């Protein structure tokens, strides 16, 4: 069985790491390069940098920040935010990213998924899906959770996989920043519908939440921010907890 992954997320705005609740009320959480170095040392499996206002402001992700972060890492780095074209993706990969994460651009131009996969390989392409429960379905939102899309989350995940995405980054808008637990129902629905890894995001607050999303949610990886940024739960301790409860983890120390 493949090892499950823990991914730390750095939501970046104006060169600083921020964190909010339900995609709102952002507060400063530190310098991205310093946090990257800390996570690299603590044994995180991967790091994701999301420029949370790049799409809304119509600009490319902060290249200098990506370079600074990549210099601190010996683990995979994924970058998202403001990627609207092949040129944007190339600039980010040349700055040190191993993977690009696209969201709003994929909704507007699904063919970009295929173009990126053909150029860089599916392993370098993440399609991020921000979903919110509406009655008995999960609706997709774009532009940092501000714009409702006509698509349903499971169907959009299937299409993204068919078009060449290597992973799905699935965020529950309802749970984002709440520390109330991942949306395991949403995660399981997508995980069982697609043949590619699903990264669960939104709601991490305790070690038990990670155990739940890896078991009931069938996630391949779990992404979190606040629980790691503010040193409430050490990465090594969390990995050992999960391993002790039967979750296959990389334990490199």
Order of alpha helices (4+ residues) and beta strands (2+ residues): beta-beta-beta-alpha-beta-alpha-beta-alpha-beta-alpha-alpha-beta-beta-beta-alpha-beta-alpha-beta-alpha-beta-alpha-alpha
